[in-house]
């Protein structure tokens, strides 16, 4: 490993330990409360929400693949790829911030529109990241990998640890995966951003919350994606 790769490896290990560390009490209490609320929602409503999110995500994946430039050159230095991703992060963070402020300023109706818009921005960003790191987003397994990165970024502590295990053992785990658990996917994401998005529905105040929340959500996603792909590339290179 060169000096930059050693530094990147150390940062990946620190990030990994953060995920494996037992969650804070407030997170566990919040998750129990959200589970209780979810238990009150009729099963038919859960099925409708799950199917809607599934169709929305699949449509976004198809659209993102069509508009993403494929880069399959994996011989570039890791430093160069990281810098390209960080440049993309700035662009997508700005887009998400403007979108969050705009929908937040409109109160409940535009606030509700923020959910699919931000979802599509995040997934498009992940396609760009995968391409920069040299992975073919035209392959079904790579799209499935992207969805697991998304789930890793926006889930409760227990689900994050479970998803990290799948990602760390991707070559053997992908053979067992036919599709995402869409119910879990949508519920974890919805629960993760629930409070912030409810505050975003407040006219006026929602613009501030929306901009700040979307700014930070893109940063969380970027941190997760960078470390996951660093981990994958270094393992392939040195294992």
C-alpha positions in Angstrom: 0.0 0.0 0.0 1.1 3.5 -0.7 0.8 6.3 1.9 -2.6 7.4 0.8 -4.0 3.9 0.7 -2.7 3.3 4.3 -4.4 6.6 5.4 -7.6 5.5 3.6 -7.5 2.1 5.2 -7.2 3.6 8.6 -10.1 5.9 8.0 -12.2 2.9 6.8 -11.4 1.0 10.0 -12.4 4.0 12.2 -15.7 4.4 10.2 -16.4 0.7 10.6 -15.8 0.8 14.3 -18.3 3.7 14.6 -20.9 1.5 12.9 -20.2 -1.6 15.1 -20.2 0.4 18.3 -23.4 -0.1 20.4 -26.0 2.5 19.6 -26.9 5.3 22.0 -29.9 4.9 24.3 -31.8 7.7 22.6 -31.6 5.8 19.3 -32.9 2.6 20.8 -35.8 4.4 22.4 -36.6 6.2 19.2 -36.6 3.0 17.2 -38.9 1.3 19.7 -41.3 4.3 19.4 -41.2 4.1 15.6 -41.8 0.4 15.7 -44.8 1.0 17.8 -46.2 3.6 15.4 -45.6 1.3 12.5 -47.5 -1.5 14.2 -50.6 0.9 14.3 -50.5 1.3 10.5 -52.8 -1.2 8.7 -51.0 -3.9 6.8 -52.7 -2.8 3.5 -51.1 0.6 4.0 -47.7 -0.9 4.6 -48.1 -2.9 1.3 -49.1 0.1 -0.6 -46.2 2.2 0.7 -43.7 -0.6 0.1 -44.9 -1.1 -3.5 -44.8 2.6 -4.1 -41.2 3.0 -2.8 -40.1 -0.1 -4.7 -41.5 1.2 -8.0 -40.1 4.7 -7.3 -36.6 3.3 -6.6 -36.6 1.0 -9.6 -37.6 3.8 -11.9 -34.9 6.0 -10.5 -32.3 3.2 -10.9 -33.3 2.8 -14.5 -33.1 6.5 -15.2 -29.8 6.9 -13.3 -28.2 4.2 -15.3 -29.2 5.8 -18.6 -27.7 9.2 -17.6 -24.6 8.0 -15.8 -21.3 7.9 -17.8 -19.7 4.5 -17.4 -16.1 4.5 -16.2 -14.5 1.1 -16.0 -10.9 2.2 -15.5 -9.9 0.8 -12.1 -6.2 1.4 -12.7 -6.4 5.0 -11.5 -4.9 5.9 -8.1 -7.4 5.7 -5.2 -6.6 9.4 -4.3 -7.7 10.5 -7.8 -11.0 8.6 -7.5 -11.7 9.9 -3.9 -11.1 13.5 -5.1 -13.6 13.0 -8.0 -16.2 11.7 -5.6 -15.7 14.6 -3.2 -16.2 17.0 -6.1 -19.5 15.2 -7.0 -20.5 15.4 -3.4 -20.3 19.2 -3.4 -22.4 19.4 -6.5 -25.1 17.0 -5.2 -25.0 18.6 -1.8 -25.8 21.9 -3.4 -28.6 20.5 -5.4 -30.1 18.7 -2.4 -29.8 21.8 -0.3 -31.6 24.0 -2.8 -34.3 21.3 -3.3 -34.8 21.0 0.4 -35.1 24.7 0.9 -37.6 25.1 -2.0 -39.9 22.3 -0.9 -39.6 23.2 2.7 -40.7 26.7 2.0 -43.9 25.5 0.5 -45.3 23.8 3.6 -47.1 20.5 3.6 -47.8 20.0 -0.1 -44.3 20.7 -1.4 -42.8 19.1 1.7 -44.4 15.8 0.7 -42.8 16.2 -2.8 -39.4 16.4 -1.2 -39.3 12.6 -0.4 -39.2 11.3 -4.0 -37.0 14.2 -5.2 -34.4 13.7 -2.5 -34.5 9.9 -3.0 -33.7 10.3 -6.7 -30.9 12.8 -6.0 -29.3 10.3 -3.5 -29.5 7.4 -5.9 -28.2 9.3 -8.8 -25.3 10.4 -6.7 -24.5 6.7 -5.8 -24.5 5.8 -9.4 -22.0 8.5 -10.1 -19.9 7.3 -7.2 -19.9 3.7 -8.4 -18.9 4.8 -11.9 -16.0 6.9 -10.6 -14.7 3.9 -8.6 -14.8 1.8 -11.7 -17.9 -0.4 -11.2 -20.4 -1.2 -14.0 -23.8 0.2 -12.9 -25.4 -1.7 -15.9 -25.0 -4.9 -13.9 -27.8 -6.0 -11.7 -25.5 -7.0 -8.8 -24.0 -3.5 -8.8 -27.4 -1.9 -8.6 -28.2 -4.2 -5.7 -24.9 -3.2 -4.1 -25.8 0.5 -4.5 -29.1 -0.1 -2.6 -27.2 -1.8 0.2 -25.0 1.3 0.5 -28.1 3.4 0.7 -29.6 1.1 3.4 -26.3 1.2 5.3 -26.4 5.0 5.4 -30.0 5.3 6.4 -31.0 2.6 8.9 -31.1 2.0 12.6 -27.9 0.7 14.4 -28.9 -3.0 14.2 -29.8 -2.9 10.5 -26.6 -1.0 9.7 -24.5 -3.7 11.3 -26.5 -6.4 9.4 -26.0 -4.5 6.1 -22.3 -3.9 6.8 -21.8 -7.7 7.1 -23.5 -8.3 3.7 -21.3 -5.6 2.1 -18.1 -6.9 3.7 -18.9 -10.4 2.4 -20.4 -9.3 -0.9 -19.0 -11.9 -3.2 -20.6 -14.7 -1.2 -23.7 -12.8 0.0 -24.7 -11.5 -3.4 -25.4 -15.1 -4.5 -28.1 -15.4 -1.8 -29.8 -12.1 -2.8 -32.5 -12.1 -5.4 -34.0 -8.7 -4.6 -34.1 -6.2 -1.8 -36.3 -6.6 1.3 -38.4 -3.6 0.1 -40.5 -3.5 3.2 -37.4 -3.2 5.4 -35.8 -0.8 2.9 -38.6 1.7 2.9 -39.4 1.5 6.6 -35.8 1.9 7.8 -35.4 5.0 5.5 -38.7 6.5 6.5 -38.0 6.0 10.2 -34.5 7.5 9.8 -35.7 10.8 8.4 -39.1 11.0 9.9 -38.6 13.7 12.5 -36.7 16.0 10.2 -39.2 15.6 7.4 -42.1 16.3 9.7 -40.5 19.6 10.8 -39.9 20.4 7.1 -43.7 20.5 6.6 -43.9 23.7 8.8 -44.3 26.7 6.4 -41.3 29.1 6.6 -39.4 27.1 9.3 -39.5 24.1 6.9 -37.2 25.9 4.4 -34.4 26.1 7.0 -34.9 22.5 8.2 -35.2 21.2 4.6 -32.0 22.8 3.4 -30.0 21.8 6.5 -31.3 18.3 6.6 -30.7 17.6 2.9 -27.2 19.1 3.2 -26.3 16.6 6.0 -28.1 13.6 4.5 -25.9 13.9 1.3 -22.8 14.1 3.5 -23.8 11.0 5.4 -24.4 9.2 2.2 -21.1 10.3 0.7 -19.1 9.2 3.8 -20.8 5.8 3.7 -20.2 5.4 -0.1 -16.6 6.5 0.0 -15.7 4.1 2.8 -17.6 1.2 1.3 -15.9 1.5 -2.1 -12.5 2.2 -0.5 -12.9 -1.0 1.5 -14.0 -3.0 -1.6 -11.2 -1.7 -3.8 -8.4 -2.2 -1.2 -9.7 -5.7 -0.5 -9.7 -6.6 -4.2 -6.2 -5.1 -4.7 -4.5 -6.6 -1.7 -6.4 -9.8 -0.8 
